[in-house]
Every structure is written in C-alpha cells, then in structure tokens.
Amino acid sequence: MKLLYHPDSAQISLAGVLYALGDPVRLEVVRRLAVEGELTCAALDCAIAKSTMSHHFKILRESGIIYTRKEGTQHINSLRREDLEAQFPGLLDIVLEALKKEPVFSCHPE
C-alpha cells in the first residue's frame, strides 16, 4: 500500500499554501471541509474527472492544508486547522470568511 505524504507542521510553507488555495476547486474542497468536517473523496466529488480530483487532493495534502487517512477503501479528508493556525495565524479564517462573501466555485450548482 502506498503511503500518502503529509508535510510536518514546520515544513508547511506560505508559498505552498497560497498556491494550493489559488484554484477554485481546491478552495471549494477547503470550504466544504471547514463547514462539514471530515469527508471522503467521493463526498467531495465535483463532477470533475477522478484523476483531476486526485490531483487537487494531492496538492492540498502536500501543501499541508488537508490530512488524508485511509479507512478500508475510502480516503477520509480533514483540514489541518491547528497546523495552519500555528504557522499562519488567522489565514484560514480570512480565506473562509472571504468565500462566504464571494464563492468562486460550486461542485453542485443549483
């Protein structure tokens, strides 16, 4: 079984986090995890090719924004709030507040 890479808290860089948050799909994943808590990759499906969503999860995971654990055949994702807050106090809250005012992407348009 292939192990998923997660950077240590001290390895999370501002450039990596900002890069990861620079994509509307990844922002929507972060927003949903913040609102709904832990979610599987399938629950975060955005009607995009599975390989593309896998790429987005990898970017978020390797930048230190999310933690992914394997449970059976499922991958369960959660935000690394404490690690992000320790490295960049208030950044995640600012991003999430901005998304309330101006959503950039919807996985499930009404």
Phi and psi in radians as a Rosetta constraint file:
Dihedral C 1 N 2 CA 2 C 2 CIRCULARHARMONIC -1.353 0.35
Dihedral N 2 CA 2 C 2 N 3 CIRCULARHARMONIC 2.271 0.35
Dihedral C 2 N 3 CA 3 C 3 CIRCULARHARMONIC -1.423 0.35
Dihedral N 3 CA 3 C 3 N 4 CIRCULARHARMONIC 2.484 0.35
Dihedral C 3 N 4 CA 4 C 4 CIRCULARHARMONIC -1.541 0.35
Dihedral N 4 CA 4 C 4 N 5 CIRCULARHARMONIC 2.356 0.35
Dihedral C 4 N 5 CA 5 C 5 CIRCULARHARMONIC -1.431 0.35
Dihedral N 5 CA 5 C 5 N 6 CIRCULARHARMONIC 2.292 0.35
Dihedral C 5 N 6 CA 6 C 6 CIRCULARHARMONIC -2.308 0.35
Dihedral N 6 CA 6 C 6 N 7 CIRCULARHARMONIC 2.155 0.35
Dihedral C 6 N 7 CA 7 C 7 CIRCULARHARMONIC -1.193 0.35
Dihedral N 7 CA 7 C 7 N 8 CIRCULARHARMONIC 2.621 0.35
Dihedral C 7 N 8 CA 8 C 8 CIRCULARHARMONIC -1.109 0.35
Dihedral N 8 CA 8 C 8 N 9 CIRCULARHARMONIC 2.739 0.35
Dihedral C 8 N 9 CA 9 C 9 CIRCULARHARMONIC -0.891 0.35
Dihedral N 9 CA 9 C 9 N 10 CIRCULARHARMONIC -0.774 0.35
Dihedral C 9 N 10 CA 10 C 10 CIRCULARHARMONIC -1.200 0.35
Dihedral N 10 CA 10 C 10 N 11 CIRCULARHARMONIC -0.318 0.35
Dihedral C 10 N 11 CA 11 C 11 CIRCULARHARMONIC -1.542 0.35
Dihedral N 11 CA 11 C 11 N 12 CIRCULARHARMONIC -0.117 0.35
Dihedral C 11 N 12 CA 12 C 12 CIRCULARHARMONIC -1.260 0.35
Dihedral N 12 CA 12 C 12 N 13 CIRCULARHARMONIC 2.123 0.35
Dihedral C 12 N 13 CA 13 C 13 CIRCULARHARMONIC -1.850 0.35
Dihedral N 13 CA 13 C 13 N 14 CIRCULARHARMONIC 2.629 0.35
Dihedral C 13 N 14 CA 14 C 14 CIRCULARHARMONIC -1.074 0.35
Dihedral N 14 CA 14 C 14 N 15 CIRCULARHARMONIC -0.753 0.35
Dihedral C 14 N 15 CA 15 C 15 CIRCULARHARMONIC -1.042 0.35
Dihedral N 15 CA 15 C 15 N 16 CIRCULARHARMONIC -0.738 0.35
Dihedral C 15 N 16 CA 16 C 16 CIRCULARHARMONIC -1.150 0.35
Dihedral N 16 CA 16 C 16 N 17 CIRCULARHARMONIC -0.734 0.35
Dihedral C 16 N 17 CA 17 C 17 CIRCULARHARMONIC -1.147 0.35
Dihedral N 17 CA 17 C 17 N 18 CIRCULARHARMONIC -0.818 0.35
Dihedral C 17 N 18 CA 18 C 18 CIRCULARHARMONIC -1.124 0.35
Dihedral N 18 CA 18 C 18 N 19 CIRCULARHARMONIC -0.660 0.35
Dihedral C 18 N 19 CA 19 C 19 CIRCULARHARMONIC -1.066 0.35
Dihedral N 19 CA 19 C 19 N 20 CIRCULARHARMONIC -0.825 0.35
Dihedral C 19 N 20 CA 20 C 20 CIRCULARHARMONIC -1.097 0.35
Dihedral N 20 CA 20 C 20 N 21 CIRCULARHARMONIC -0.638 0.35
Dihedral C 20 N 21 CA 21 C 21 CIRCULARHARMONIC -1.406 0.35
Dihedral N 21 CA 21 C 21 N 22 CIRCULARHARMONIC -0.037 0.35
Dihedral C 21 N 22 CA 22 C 22 CIRCULARHARMONIC -1.440 0.35
Dihedral N 22 CA 22 C 22 N 23 CIRCULARHARMONIC 0.078 0.35
Dihedral C 22 N 23 CA 23 C 23 CIRCULARHARMONIC -2.031 0.35
Dihedral N 23 CA 23 C 23 N 24 CIRCULARHARMONIC 2.323 0.35
Dihedral C 23 N 24 CA 24 C 24 CIRCULARHARMONIC -1.059 0.35
Dihedral N 24 CA 24 C 24 N 25 CIRCULARHARMONIC -0.632 0.35
Dihedral C 24 N 25 CA 25 C 25 CIRCULARHARMONIC -1.159 0.35
Dihedral N 25 CA 25 C 25 N 26 CIRCULARHARMONIC -0.779 0.35
Dihedral C 25 N 26 CA 26 C 26 CIRCULARHARMONIC -1.150 0.35
Dihedral N 26 CA 26 C 26 N 27 CIRCULARHARMONIC -0.639 0.35
Dihedral C 26 N 27 CA 27 C 27 CIRCULARHARMONIC -1.071 0.35
Dihedral N 27 CA 27 C 27 N 28 CIRCULARHARMONIC -0.704 0.35
Dihedral C 27 N 28 CA 28 C 28 CIRCULARHARMONIC -1.153 0.35
Dihedral N 28 CA 28 C 28 N 29 CIRCULARHARMONIC -0.682 0.35
Dihedral C 28 N 29 CA 29 C 29 CIRCULARHARMONIC -1.069 0.35
Dihedral N 29 CA 29 C 29 N 30 CIRCULARHARMONIC -0.805 0.35
Dihedral C 29 N 30 CA 30 C 30 CIRCULARHARMONIC -1.084 0.35
Dihedral N 30 CA 30 C 30 N 31 CIRCULARHARMONIC -0.770 0.35
Dihedral C 30 N 31 CA 31 C 31 CIRCULARHARMONIC -1.040 0.35
Dihedral N 31 CA 31 C 31 N 32 CIRCULARHARMONIC -0.840 0.35
Dihedral C 31 N 32 CA 32 C 32 CIRCULARHARMONIC -1.123 0.35
Dihedral N 32 CA 32 C 32 N 33 CIRCULARHARMONIC -0.691 0.35
Dihedral C 32 N 33 CA 33 C 33 CIRCULARHARMONIC -1.135 0.35
Dihedral N 33 CA 33 C 33 N 34 CIRCULARHARMONIC -0.642 0.35
Dihedral C 33 N 34 CA 34 C 34 CIRCULARHARMONIC -1.154 0.35
Dihedral N 34 CA 34 C 34 N 35 CIRCULARHARMONIC -0.689 0.35
Dihedral C 34 N 35 CA 35 C 35 CIRCULARHARMONIC -1.416 0.35
Dihedral N 35 CA 35 C 35 N 36 CIRCULARHARMONIC -0.771 0.35
Dihedral C 35 N 36 CA 36 C 36 CIRCULARHARMONIC -1.757 0.35
Dihedral N 36 CA 36 C 36 N 37 CIRCULARHARMONIC -0.199 0.35
Dihedral C 36 N 37 CA 37 C 37 CIRCULARHARMONIC 1.459 0.35
Dihedral N 37 CA 37 C 37 N 38 CIRCULARHARMONIC -2.708 0.35
Dihedral C 37 N 38 CA 38 C 38 CIRCULARHARMONIC -1.036 0.35
Dihedral N 38 CA 38 C 38 N 39 CIRCULARHARMONIC 2.373 0.35
Dihedral C 38 N 39 CA 39 C 39 CIRCULARHARMONIC -2.477 0.35
Dihedral N 39 CA 39 C 39 N 40 CIRCULARHARMONIC 2.615 0.35
Dihedral C 39 N 40 CA 40 C 40 CIRCULARHARMONIC -1.347 0.35
Dihedral N 40 CA 40 C 40 N 41 CIRCULARHARMONIC 2.849 0.35
Dihedral C 40 N 41 CA 41 C 41 CIRCULARHARMONIC -1.044 0.35
Dihedral N 41 CA 41 C 41 N 42 CIRCULARHARMONIC -0.697 0.35
Dihedral C 41 N 42 CA 42 C 42 CIRCULARHARMONIC -1.090 0.35
Dihedral N 42 CA 42 C 42 N 43 CIRCULARHARMONIC -0.654 0.35
Dihedral C 42 N 43 CA 43 C 43 CIRCULARHARMONIC -1.201 0.35
Dihedral N 43 CA 43 C 43 N 44 CIRCULARHARMONIC -0.406 0.35
Dihedral C 43 N 44 CA 44 C 44 CIRCULARHARMONIC -1.704 0.35
Dihedral N 44 CA 44 C 44 N 45 CIRCULARHARMONIC 0.220 0.35
Dihedral C 44 N 45 CA 45 C 45 CIRCULARHARMONIC -1.027 0.35
Dihedral N 45 CA 45 C 45 N 46 CIRCULARHARMONIC 2.254 0.35
Dihedral C 45 N 46 CA 46 C 46 CIRCULARHARMONIC -1.969 0.35
Dihedral N 46 CA 46 C 46 N 47 CIRCULARHARMONIC 0.570 0.35
Dihedral C 46 N 47 CA 47 C 47 CIRCULARHARMONIC 0.945 0.35
Dihedral N 47 CA 47 C 47 N 48 CIRCULARHARMONIC 0.668 0.35
Dihedral C 47 N 48 CA 48 C 48 CIRCULARHARMONIC -2.133 0.35
Dihedral N 48 CA 48 C 48 N 49 CIRCULARHARMONIC 2.717 0.35
Dihedral C 48 N 49 CA 49 C 49 CIRCULARHARMONIC -0.896 0.35
Dihedral N 49 CA 49 C 49 N 50 CIRCULARHARMONIC 2.442 0.35
Dihedral C 49 N 50 CA 50 C 50 CIRCULARHARMONIC -0.984 0.35
Dihedral N 50 CA 50 C 50 N 51 CIRCULARHARMONIC -0.680 0.35
Dihedral C 50 N 51 CA 51 C 51 CIRCULARHARMONIC -1.145 0.35
Dihedral N 51 CA 51 C 51 N 52 CIRCULARHARMONIC -0.612 0.35
Dihedral C 51 N 52 CA 52 C 52 CIRCULARHARMONIC -1.208 0.35
Dihedral N 52 CA 52 C 52 N 53 CIRCULARHARMONIC -0.739 0.35
Dihedral C 52 N 53 CA 53 C 53 CIRCULARHARMONIC -1.127 0.35
Dihedral N 53 CA 53 C 53 N 54 CIRCULARHARMONIC -0.677 0.35
Dihedral C 53 N 54 CA 54 C 54 CIRCULARHARMONIC -1.040 0.35
Dihedral N 54 CA 54 C 54 N 55 CIRCULARHARMONIC -0.704 0.35
Dihedral C 54 N 55 CA 55 C 55 CIRCULARHARMONIC -1.086 0.35
Dihedral N 55 CA 55 C 55 N 56 CIRCULARHARMONIC -0.776 0.35
Dihedral C 55 N 56 CA 56 C 56 CIRCULARHARMONIC -1.086 0.35
Dihedral N 56 CA 56 C 56 N 57 CIRCULARHARMONIC -0.742 0.35
Dihedral C 56 N 57 CA 57 C 57 CIRCULARHARMONIC -1.095 0.35
Dihedral N 57 CA 57 C 57 N 58 CIRCULARHARMONIC -0.692 0.35
Dihedral C 57 N 58 CA 58 C 58 CIRCULARHARMONIC -1.094 0.35
Dihedral N 58 CA 58 C 58 N 59 CIRCULARHARMONIC -0.781 0.35
Dihedral C 58 N 59 CA 59 C 59 CIRCULARHARMONIC -1.056 0.35
Dihedral N 59 CA 59 C 59 N 60 CIRCULARHARMONIC -0.826 0.35
Dihedral C 59 N 60 CA 60 C 60 CIRCULARHARMONIC -1.111 0.35
Dihedral N 60 CA 60 C 60 N 61 CIRCULARHARMONIC -0.711 0.35
Dihedral C 60 N 61 CA 61 C 61 CIRCULARHARMONIC -1.194 0.35
Dihedral N 61 CA 61 C 61 N 62 CIRCULARHARMONIC -0.847 0.35
Dihedral C 61 N 62 CA 62 C 62 CIRCULARHARMONIC -1.297 0.35
Dihedral N 62 CA 62 C 62 N 63 CIRCULARHARMONIC -0.279 0.35
Dihedral C 62 N 63 CA 63 C 63 CIRCULARHARMONIC -1.489 0.35
Dihedral N 63 CA 63 C 63 N 64 CIRCULARHARMONIC -0.223 0.35
Dihedral C 63 N 64 CA 64 C 64 CIRCULARHARMONIC 1.646 0.35
Dihedral N 64 CA 64 C 64 N 65 CIRCULARHARMONIC 0.184 0.35
Dihedral C 64 N 65 CA 65 C 65 CIRCULARHARMONIC -1.438 0.35
Dihedral N 65 CA 65 C 65 N 66 CIRCULARHARMONIC -0.674 0.35
Dihedral C 65 N 66 CA 66 C 66 CIRCULARHARMONIC -2.137 0.35
Dihedral N 66 CA 66 C 66 N 67 CIRCULARHARMONIC 2.759 0.35
Dihedral C 66 N 67 CA 67 C 67 CIRCULARHARMONIC -2.026 0.35
Dihedral N 67 CA 67 C 67 N 68 CIRCULARHARMONIC 2.318 0.35
Dihedral C 67 N 68 CA 68 C 68 CIRCULARHARMONIC -2.094 0.35
Dihedral N 68 CA 68 C 68 N 69 CIRCULARHARMONIC 2.206 0.35
Dihedral C 68 N 69 CA 69 C 69 CIRCULARHARMONIC -2.100 0.35
Dihedral N 69 CA 69 C 69 N 70 CIRCULARHARMONIC 2.609 0.35
Dihedral C 69 N 70 CA 70 C 70 CIRCULARHARMONIC -1.688 0.35
Dihedral N 70 CA 70 C 70 N 71 CIRCULARHARMONIC 2.299 0.35
Dihedral C 70 N 71 CA 71 C 71 CIRCULARHARMONIC -2.309 0.35
Dihedral N 71 CA 71 C 71 N 72 CIRCULARHARMONIC 1.764 0.35
Dihedral C 71 N 72 CA 72 C 72 CIRCULARHARMONIC 1.145 0.35
Dihedral N 72 CA 72 C 72 N 73 CIRCULARHARMONIC -2.147 0.35
Dihedral C 72 N 73 CA 73 C 73 CIRCULARHARMONIC -1.673 0.35
Dihedral N 73 CA 73 C 73 N 74 CIRCULARHARMONIC -0.040 0.35
Dihedral C 73 N 74 CA 74 C 74 CIRCULARHARMONIC -1.664 0.35
Dihedral N 74 CA 74 C 74 N 75 CIRCULARHARMONIC 2.606 0.35
Dihedral C 74 N 75 CA 75 C 75 CIRCULARHARMONIC -1.901 0.35
Dihedral N 75 CA 75 C 75 N 76 CIRCULARHARMONIC 2.108 0.35
Dihedral C 75 N 76 CA 76 C 76 CIRCULARHARMONIC -1.784 0.35
Dihedral N 76 CA 76 C 76 N 77 CIRCULARHARMONIC 2.197 0.35
Dihedral C 76 N 77 CA 77 C 77 CIRCULARHARMONIC -1.912 0.35
Dihedral N 77 CA 77 C 77 N 78 CIRCULARHARMONIC 2.502 0.35
Dihedral C 77 N 78 CA 78 C 78 CIRCULARHARMONIC -2.555 0.35
Dihedral N 78 CA 78 C 78 N 79 CIRCULARHARMONIC 2.715 0.35
Dihedral C 78 N 79 CA 79 C 79 CIRCULARHARMONIC -1.309 0.35
Dihedral N 79 CA 79 C 79 N 80 CIRCULARHARMONIC 2.551 0.35
Dihedral C 79 N 80 CA 80 C 80 CIRCULARHARMONIC -1.665 0.35
Dihedral N 80 CA 80 C 80 N 81 CIRCULARHARMONIC 1.061 0.35
Dihedral C 80 N 81 CA 81 C 81 CIRCULARHARMONIC -0.941 0.35
Dihedral N 81 CA 81 C 81 N 82 CIRCULARHARMONIC -0.870 0.35
Dihedral C 81 N 82 CA 82 C 82 CIRCULARHARMONIC -1.086 0.35
Dihedral N 82 CA 82 C 82 N 83 CIRCULARHARMONIC -0.773 0.35
Dihedral C 82 N 83 CA 83 C 83 CIRCULARHARMONIC -1.133 0.35
Dihedral N 83 CA 83 C 83 N 84 CIRCULARHARMONIC -0.732 0.35
Dihedral C 83 N 84 CA 84 C 84 CIRCULARHARMONIC -1.167 0.35
Dihedral N 84 CA 84 C 84 N 85 CIRCULARHARMONIC -0.712 0.35
Dihedral C 84 N 85 CA 85 C 85 CIRCULARHARMONIC -1.138 0.35
Dihedral N 85 CA 85 C 85 N 86 CIRCULARHARMONIC -0.655 0.35
Dihedral C 85 N 86 CA 86 C 86 CIRCULARHARMONIC -1.156 0.35
Dihedral N 86 CA 86 C 86 N 87 CIRCULARHARMONIC -0.689 0.35
Dihedral C 86 N 87 CA 87 C 87 CIRCULARHARMONIC -1.408 0.35
Dihedral N 87 CA 87 C 87 N 88 CIRCULARHARMONIC -0.749 0.35
Dihedral C 87 N 88 CA 88 C 88 CIRCULARHARMONIC -2.375 0.35
Dihedral N 88 CA 88 C 88 N 89 CIRCULARHARMONIC 1.378 0.35
Dihedral C 88 N 89 CA 89 C 89 CIRCULARHARMONIC -0.954 0.35
Dihedral N 89 CA 89 C 89 N 90 CIRCULARHARMONIC 2.211 0.35
Dihedral C 89 N 90 CA 90 C 90 CIRCULARHARMONIC 1.481 0.35
Dihedral N 90 CA 90 C 90 N 91 CIRCULARHARMONIC -0.212 0.35
Dihedral C 90 N 91 CA 91 C 91 CIRCULARHARMONIC -1.071 0.35
Dihedral N 91 CA 91 C 91 N 92 CIRCULARHARMONIC -0.867 0.35
Dihedral C 91 N 92 CA 92 C 92 CIRCULARHARMONIC -1.092 0.35
Dihedral N 92 CA 92 C 92 N 93 CIRCULARHARMONIC -0.722 0.35
Dihedral C 92 N 93 CA 93 C 93 CIRCULARHARMONIC -1.088 0.35
Dihedral N 93 CA 93 C 93 N 94 CIRCULARHARMONIC -0.695 0.35
Dihedral C 93 N 94 CA 94 C 94 CIRCULARHARMONIC -1.123 0.35
Dihedral N 94 CA 94 C 94 N 95 CIRCULARHARMONIC -0.775 0.35
Dihedral C 94 N 95 CA 95 C 95 CIRCULARHARMONIC -1.094 0.35
Dihedral N 95 CA 95 C 95 N 96 CIRCULARHARMONIC -0.815 0.35
Dihedral C 95 N 96 CA 96 C 96 CIRCULARHARMONIC -1.138 0.35
Dihedral N 96 CA 96 C 96 N 97 CIRCULARHARMONIC -0.661 0.35
Dihedral C 96 N 97 CA 97 C 97 CIRCULARHARMONIC -1.141 0.35
Dihedral N 97 CA 97 C 97 N 98 CIRCULARHARMONIC -0.713 0.35
Dihedral C 97 N 98 CA 98 C 98 CIRCULARHARMONIC -1.101 0.35
Dihedral N 98 CA 98 C 98 N 99 CIRCULARHARMONIC -0.628 0.35
Dihedral C 98 N 99 CA 99 C 99 CIRCULARHARMONIC -1.190 0.35
Dihedral N 99 CA 99 C 99 N 100 CIRCULARHARMONIC -0.462 0.35
Dihedral C 99 N 100 CA 100 C 100 CIRCULARHARMONIC -1.157 0.35
Dihedral N 100 CA 100 C 100 N 101 CIRCULARHARMONIC -0.596 0.35
Dihedral C 100 N 101 CA 101 C 101 CIRCULARHARMONIC -1.450 0.35
Dihedral N 101 CA 101 C 101 N 102 CIRCULARHARMONIC -0.578 0.35
Dihedral C 101 N 102 CA 102 C 102 CIRCULARHARMONIC -2.556 0.35
Dihedral N 102 CA 102 C 102 N 103 CIRCULARHARMONIC 1.411 0.35
Dihedral C 102 N 103 CA 103 C 103 CIRCULARHARMONIC -1.080 0.35
Dihedral N 103 CA 103 C 103 N 104 CIRCULARHARMONIC 2.440 0.35
Dihedral C 103 N 104 CA 104 C 104 CIRCULARHARMONIC -1.808 0.35
Dihedral N 104 CA 104 C 104 N 105 CIRCULARHARMONIC -0.274 0.35
Dihedral C 104 N 105 CA 105 C 105 CIRCULARHARMONIC -2.825 0.35
Dihedral N 105 CA 105 C 105 N 106 CIRCULARHARMONIC 2.519 0.35
Dihedral C 105 N 106 CA 106 C 106 CIRCULARHARMONIC -2.233 0.35
Dihedral N 106 CA 106 C 106 N 107 CIRCULARHARMONIC 2.204 0.35
Dihedral C 106 N 107 CA 107 C 107 CIRCULARHARMONIC -1.213 0.35
Dihedral N 107 CA 107 C 107 N 108 CIRCULARHARMONIC -0.472 0.35
Dihedral C 107 N 108 CA 108 C 108 CIRCULARHARMONIC -2.333 0.35
Dihedral N 108 CA 108 C 108 N 109 CIRCULARHARMONIC 1.440 0.35
Dihedral C 108 N 109 CA 109 C 109 CIRCULARHARMONIC -1.098 0.35
Dihedral N 109 CA 109 C 109 N 110 CIRCULARHARMONIC 2.486 0.35
